[in-house]
Amino acid sequence: MRILISEPDGYSQKALEIYKSLGEVLADKKLERQELLDLVQDADILVIRLRHKIDGEVLGRAKKLKIIACPTTGLDHIDLEMAKERGIAVVSLKGEIEFLNSITATAELAWGLLLGLVRKIPSAFNSVKAERWDRDSFKGRELRGKTLGIIGCGRLGKIIVQYGNAFLMDVLAYDPHIDHEEIEKAGAEAVTLEDLLKRSDAISIHVPLNSETENLIGEKEFNLMKLGVYIVNTSRGKVIDESVLLSALQNGKIGGAALDVVTNEDANGKFLGDHPLLEYAKNSDNLLIVPHIGGATYDSMAKTEDFIAEKVKAKL
């Protein structure tokens, strides 16, 4: 077996040992696109993170590939249909509910983004770094007593319910795939999407990207929202219509947005050139954008890498 690890920097030593027990491991450095295309030709197992899109070009080169191993739940960076046609198994965290309940990194980031947004923390820090001490320029909002709307009440959504309750917020949740009883048992009021949008002072999005959720939040949904609402998205960029989001920021319809994800992300950040949202953020304090770091903690990455390596071993 030849096992190619495309992003080995900081990789779990335990996971590496598991892969080494299966065959020859190529994990010399983080691969650029052309290097991946060259090396995947001889790989039996490809171990990835989120840097590369595993599309038709990659899969077309992967003549020997049997398994793609990816320590994520979202798999929109992999051409799953072509992988299936080629008989390539995709080993991921999708559906691993028991294990995933121990991984809170993305939920913690979502809450950090919300706090940073409503209290203007990044802008205040930048002001201090510029040797200014101007507290009146950074008045924010409190969360206590406000209404939090959670779109998607699965694993991460339920964690955010707990955080909202801990901050003494009124918590609403919308999820058409989960029984109202389960949502209310988690500590939220189960509502329709329309009701959530109308009532929420802050909205946090936790849905997978699929045909149902692409552009889930568009012009109609923004028009239903309260004036001054805050939006946090740690899901996938395409869940929100970004052109409508930008307009809502520019015209003051929403109080602000914090994004861990944007549409058409790429590993090199080339998509950021003249990106409308980034251009807006450069001169505004009500839009925060971070580079898809939701799951990027030492703790969560080591645990998930070990878990995926064990799944790959069990599959062989």
C-alpha positions as CSV (number, residue, x, y, z in Angstrom):
1,M,0.0,0.0,0.0
2,R,1.1,3.5,-0.8
3,I,-0.5,6.1,1.5
4,L,-0.2,9.8,0.4
5,I,-0.9,12.4,3.0
6,S,-1.4,15.7,1.3
7,E,-1.2,18.0,4.4
8,P,1.2,16.3,6.9
9,D,2.2,19.4,8.9
10,G,1.4,18.8,12.6
11,Y,-0.2,15.5,11.8
12,S,-1.0,13.2,14.7
13,Q,1.9,10.8,15.4
14,K,-0.5,8.1,16.5
15,A,-2.3,8.4,13.1
16,L,0.9,8.3,11.2
17,E,2.0,5.1,13.0
18,I,-1.3,3.5,12.1
19,Y,-0.8,4.4,8.4
20,K,2.8,3.1,8.5
21,S,1.5,-0.2,9.8
22,L,-0.5,-0.4,6.5
23,G,2.2,0.4,4.0
24,E,4.6,3.1,2.7
25,V,3.6,6.5,3.8
26,L,4.5,9.6,1.8
27,A,4.2,12.6,4.2
28,D,7.2,14.8,3.4
29,K,5.5,18.2,3.1
30,K,2.3,20.0,2.3
31,L,1.6,19.4,-1.3
32,E,0.9,22.0,-3.9
33,R,-1.7,21.2,-6.6
34,Q,0.7,19.9,-9.2
35,E,2.6,17.8,-6.7
36,L,-0.7,16.2,-5.6
37,L,-1.6,15.5,-9.3
38,D,1.8,13.8,-9.8
39,L,1.9,11.8,-6.6
40,V,-1.7,10.6,-6.5
41,Q,-1.0,8.4,-9.6
42,D,0.7,5.8,-7.5
43,A,-1.4,6.2,-4.3
44,D,-3.7,3.5,-2.9
45,I,-4.9,5.7,-0.1
46,L,-5.1,9.5,-0.2
47,V,-5.4,11.3,3.2
48,I,-6.5,14.9,2.9
49,R,-7.8,17.8,4.9
50,L,-9.4,20.9,3.2
51,R,-6.6,22.3,1.2
52,H,-7.3,20.6,-2.1
53,K,-10.4,20.0,-4.1
54,I,-10.5,16.3,-5.0
55,D,-12.2,16.8,-8.4
56,G,-12.2,15.1,-11.7
57,E,-8.7,16.2,-12.5
58,V,-7.3,14.5,-9.4
59,L,-9.5,11.4,-9.6
60,G,-8.6,11.0,-13.3
61,R,-5.0,10.7,-12.3
62,A,-5.6,8.3,-9.4
63,K,-5.5,5.0,-11.3
64,K,-4.8,2.9,-8.2
65,L,-6.7,4.8,-5.5
66,K,-8.9,2.7,-3.2
67,I,-9.7,5.1,-0.3
68,I,-9.9,8.8,0.3
69,A,-9.6,9.6,4.0
70,C,-10.9,13.0,5.2
71,P,-11.3,14.0,8.8
72,T,-14.4,16.2,8.2
73,T,-18.2,15.9,8.0
74,G,-18.6,18.3,5.1
75,L,-17.4,16.6,1.8
76,D,-18.3,19.2,-0.8
77,H,-14.6,19.5,-1.7
78,I,-14.7,15.9,-3.0
79,D,-16.4,14.7,-6.2
80,L,-18.3,12.0,-4.5
81,E,-20.2,10.9,-7.6
82,M,-17.0,10.3,-9.6
83,A,-15.4,8.6,-6.6
84,K,-18.3,6.2,-6.4
85,E,-18.2,5.5,-10.1
86,R,-14.5,4.7,-9.7
87,G,-15.1,2.4,-6.7
88,I,-13.2,4.7,-4.4
89,A,-14.4,4.6,-0.8
90,V,-14.6,7.9,1.1
91,V,-13.8,7.5,4.8
92,S,-14.9,10.6,6.7
93,L,-16.6,11.8,9.9
94,K,-20.0,12.0,8.3
95,G,-22.6,10.1,10.5
96,E,-20.1,9.5,13.3
97,I,-22.4,11.1,15.9
98,E,-21.1,9.4,19.0
99,F,-17.5,10.4,18.2
100,L,-18.4,13.9,17.0
101,N,-20.2,14.7,20.2
102,S,-16.8,15.0,21.8
103,I,-15.6,17.5,19.2
104,T,-16.7,21.1,20.1
105,A,-14.1,23.2,18.1
106,T,-16.5,24.6,15.5
107,A,-19.2,25.4,18.0
108,E,-16.7,27.2,20.2
109,L,-15.4,29.2,17.2
110,A,-19.0,30.2,16.3
111,W,-19.6,31.6,19.8
112,G,-16.3,33.4,19.7
113,L,-17.2,35.0,16.4
114,L,-20.5,36.1,17.8
115,L,-18.9,37.7,20.8
116,G,-16.2,39.3,18.7
117,L,-18.9,40.7,16.4
118,V,-21.3,42.1,19.0
119,R,-18.5,43.5,21.2
120,K,-16.3,44.8,18.3
121,I,-13.3,43.0,19.8
122,P,-11.0,42.8,16.7
123,S,-11.5,46.5,15.9
124,A,-10.9,47.5,19.5
125,F,-7.7,45.6,19.6
126,N,-6.5,47.1,16.3
127,S,-7.2,50.5,17.8
128,V,-5.1,49.8,20.8
129,K,-2.3,48.4,18.6
130,A,-2.4,51.8,16.9
131,E,-1.8,53.4,20.3
132,R,-5.3,54.7,20.8
133,W,-7.4,54.2,24.0
134,D,-10.9,55.1,22.7
135,R,-13.5,53.1,24.5
136,D,-16.5,55.1,23.3
137,S,-15.8,54.1,19.7
138,F,-16.4,50.4,20.5
139,K,-19.7,50.2,22.3
140,G,-21.3,46.9,21.6
141,R,-24.3,44.9,22.5
142,E,-25.1,42.4,25.3
143,L,-26.4,38.9,24.6
144,R,-28.4,38.5,27.8
145,G,-32.1,38.8,27.1
146,K,-31.6,38.7,23.3
147,T,-33.1,36.1,21.0
148,L,-30.7,33.6,19.4
149,G,-31.9,31.7,16.3
150,I,-30.1,28.5,15.4
151,I,-30.5,27.2,11.8
152,G,-29.7,23.5,12.0
153,C,-30.1,21.8,15.3
154,G,-27.9,18.7,14.9
155,R,-24.7,18.1,16.9
156,L,-23.2,21.6,16.6
157,G,-26.6,23.3,16.8
158,K,-27.4,21.6,20.1
159,I,-24.0,22.8,21.5
160,I,-24.9,26.3,20.5
161,V,-28.2,25.9,22.2
162,Q,-26.3,25.3,25.5
163,Y,-24.1,28.3,24.9
164,G,-27.1,30.5,24.3
165,N,-28.9,29.3,27.4
166,A,-25.7,29.9,29.5
167,F,-25.7,33.5,28.3
168,L,-29.3,33.8,29.3
169,M,-30.7,34.2,25.8
170,D,-34.0,33.1,24.5
171,V,-33.1,30.3,22.1
172,L,-35.0,29.3,18.9
173,A,-34.1,26.5,16.6
174,Y,-35.2,25.4,13.1
175,D,-34.4,22.0,11.7
176,P,-36.9,20.2,9.4
177,H,-35.1,16.9,9.9
178,I,-35.3,16.9,13.7
179,D,-38.5,16.3,15.8
180,H,-39.7,19.4,17.7
181,E,-39.6,17.3,20.9
182,E,-35.9,16.6,20.4
183,I,-35.1,20.3,19.8
184,E,-37.1,21.4,22.9
185,K,-35.4,18.7,25.0
186,A,-32.1,20.2,23.9
187,G,-33.2,23.5,25.4
188,A,-34.6,25.5,22.4
189,E,-38.0,26.5,21.1
190,A,-38.7,24.7,17.9
191,V,-39.9,27.1,15.2
192,T,-40.3,27.5,11.5
193,L,-37.5,29.2,9.5
194,E,-39.7,32.2,8.9
195,D,-40.5,32.6,12.6
196,L,-36.8,32.3,13.5
197,L,-35.8,35.0,11.0
198,K,-38.4,37.4,12.2
199,R,-37.7,37.0,15.9
200,S,-33.9,36.5,16.2
201,D,-31.4,39.2,17.3
202,A,-28.6,36.8,16.4
203,I,-28.5,33.9,14.0
204,S,-26.0,31.0,13.9
205,I,-26.0,28.6,10.9
206,H,-25.1,24.9,11.3
207,V,-26.4,23.0,8.3
208,P,-24.6,20.8,5.7
209,L,-24.3,22.0,2.2
210,N,-26.7,20.2,-0.2
211,S,-29.3,20.9,-2.8
212,E,-31.8,21.9,0.0
213,T,-29.4,24.3,1.8
214,E,-27.6,26.0,-1.1
215,N,-28.6,29.7,-0.9
216,L,-30.9,28.8,2.0
217,I,-30.5,32.4,3.2
218,G,-31.3,34.7,0.2
219,E,-33.1,37.9,-0.5
220,K,-36.5,36.7,0.8
221,E,-34.9,35.5,4.1
222,F,-32.9,38.7,4.6
223,N,-36.1,40.7,4.1
224,L,-37.7,38.8,7.0
225,M,-34.9,39.5,9.5
226,K,-35.0,42.1,12.2
227,L,-33.2,45.3,11.6
228,G,-29.7,45.0,13.1
229,V,-29.6,41.2,13.4
230,Y,-26.1,39.5,13.7
231,I,-25.3,36.5,11.5
232,V,-22.6,33.8,12.1
233,N,-21.9,31.2,9.5
234,T,-19.5,28.3,10.3
235,S,-21.3,26.0,7.9
236,R,-20.5,26.4,4.2
237,G,-20.3,29.6,2.2
238,K,-22.9,28.7,-0.4
239,V,-25.6,28.4,2.3
240,I,-25.8,32.2,2.2
241,D,-26.3,34.3,-1.0
242,E,-23.2,36.4,-0.6
243,S,-24.4,39.2,-2.9
244,V,-27.5,39.7,-0.8
245,L,-25.4,39.5,2.4
246,L,-23.1,42.3,1.1
247,S,-26.1,44.5,0.3
248,A,-27.6,43.9,3.8
249,L,-24.3,44.9,5.3
250,Q,-23.9,48.0,3.1
251,N,-27.5,49.3,3.7
252,G,-27.5,48.6,7.4
253,K,-30.2,45.9,7.3
254,I,-28.1,43.7,9.5
255,G,-25.9,44.7,12.4
256,G,-23.0,42.5,11.2
257,A,-21.8,39.1,10.1
258,A,-19.0,36.7,11.0
259,L,-17.9,34.1,8.5
260,D,-15.6,31.1,8.9
261,V,-16.6,30.1,5.3
262,V,-17.1,31.7,2.0
263,T,-18.2,30.6,-1.5
264,N,-15.5,29.1,-3.7
265,E,-12.8,28.8,-1.1
266,D,-9.4,27.6,-2.3
267,A,-6.3,26.6,-0.5
268,N,-4.1,29.4,-1.8
269,G,-6.5,32.2,-1.1
270,K,-6.5,33.3,-4.7
271,F,-10.2,33.8,-4.6
272,L,-9.7,36.6,-2.1
273,G,-8.4,39.0,-4.8
274,D,-11.0,41.7,-5.2
275,H,-13.5,39.6,-3.2
276,P,-16.5,41.9,-2.5
277,L,-16.9,40.8,1.1
278,L,-13.2,41.1,1.9
279,E,-13.1,44.5,0.3
280,Y,-16.0,45.6,2.4
281,A,-14.5,44.1,5.6
282,K,-11.2,46.1,5.1
283,N,-13.0,49.3,6.0
284,S,-15.8,48.0,8.2
285,D,-16.0,46.7,11.7
286,N,-19.3,44.7,11.3
287,L,-17.9,41.9,9.1
288,L,-15.4,39.4,10.4
289,I,-13.9,36.7,8.1
290,V,-11.6,33.9,9.2
291,P,-10.0,31.2,7.0
292,H,-12.2,28.2,7.7
293,I,-10.6,27.5,11.1
294,G,-13.7,26.0,12.8
295,G,-12.2,22.5,13.3
296,A,-8.6,23.7,13.4
297,T,-7.5,23.1,16.9
298,Y,-4.7,20.9,18.0
299,D,-7.1,18.9,20.1
300,S,-9.8,18.3,17.6
301,M,-7.4,17.6,14.7
302,A,-5.4,15.0,16.6
303,K,-8.6,13.2,17.7
304,T,-10.1,13.2,14.3
305,E,-7.0,12.1,12.5
306,D,-6.6,9.2,14.9
307,F,-10.2,8.3,14.4
308,I,-10.0,8.3,10.6
309,A,-6.8,6.3,10.6
310,E,-8.5,3.6,12.7
311,K,-11.5,3.7,10.3
312,V,-9.2,3.2,7.3
313,K,-7.4,0.3,9.0
314,A,-10.7,-1.4,9.8
315,K,-11.8,-1.0,6.2
316,L,-8.8,-2.9,4.7
